[in-house]
Amino acid sequence: MLLLISDHPGNKIYRDIVTKKQNHYRGCDKNEKTKVAQGIVDHIQNEVGGRFLELDRDIKRWFLVPNVVARRKVGQALRENNTEEARAA
C-alpha cells in the first residue's frame, strides 16, 4: 500500500502542532510570529525527532531544507486554513 505524504505520522503530528498554535500566531506582531514559527521548527526537530524535507523531483530524492526554509514553510502553514474539513474540500 502506498503511503501518501499527508498520511505520514510525522506530518500528522506537525499539522496538529500548527493547528494548536494558529490562533496565537494570528494575534502576534511580525517578530513574535517569527519566534512562534521557529519554536515549532525547533520542537519538531528536537522533541519529535522530525525533519523538514524537500523532494528533488529530477533525481527523486529527499533533502533536508535549511532552517530559514523550514521556518517559512511553518509560517505559511500557520497562515493557512489547515483544518481537516478544509483539506478534504
N, C-alpha and C positions, 0 to 999 in steps of 0.2 A: 504494500500500500504506500502511495506517495504522500509524504507529509508536506502540507502547504506551509510556507513561511509564517503565515499568520497563525497557524495552529501550533507552532513550536512552543513548548512550555516556557522558555525564556522570554519569548515575545509576549506571551500572555501576562507574565509577571510584570514586564516592562509597561504594558498598556494599563494594567491595574494601578501601578505606581503613578503613572502620568495622570490617569483619571482622578486619583485622590488628590493630586496637587493642583489641578486646573483652576479651581475657584480661588485659591490663594494666589496663584500666578497672575491671574487676570486683574487682581487688585493691587499689584506691585508696580513700583516705578521701574524704569529700564535697568538700573543697576541691580536691583533686587531680583528682577526676572532672570538676569544672567546667573546670579547666585543660586536661584532655585533650579535652573536647568543644569548647572554644574553639579549641584548637590545630587540630582538624580543620576547623572553620569557616574559620579563617584560611588554612589550607593550600588548601582548595577555592577560596577567593576569590582568594588572592594567587599561588599556584603553578599551580593548574589553570585558573584563569580562569572558575570556575564561579560560579553564583549560587543562592541559596535563594529559591524562588518558591512562591507560593500562588495557587490558582485562585479567582477570584471567580466563582462559578457563575451568579450573577444576570446579570452582564454578559459572561460568558465571556472574561475577560481575566486574564492572569497578572500578579502584582505581587510586587516584592521584599518579603521579610519583614524586620522589624527583627532586629538581631543577637541579641537575647535569645530570640526565637522560633526562629531558626536553631540556636542553641546547645541549646535544649530539644529540638528535633527530633533533633539529633545524639545527645543524651543518651539519648533514648528508643530510637533505633536501636542504640546501644551496649548497652542492656539486653535487647534482643530477640534471639531465635534467628534470625539473619539468614543462615543457610546456604542454598545453592541448593536443597538437599533440603527444608528446612523451608518455603521459599517455594513449592515445587512441590506440597507436600502440601495 
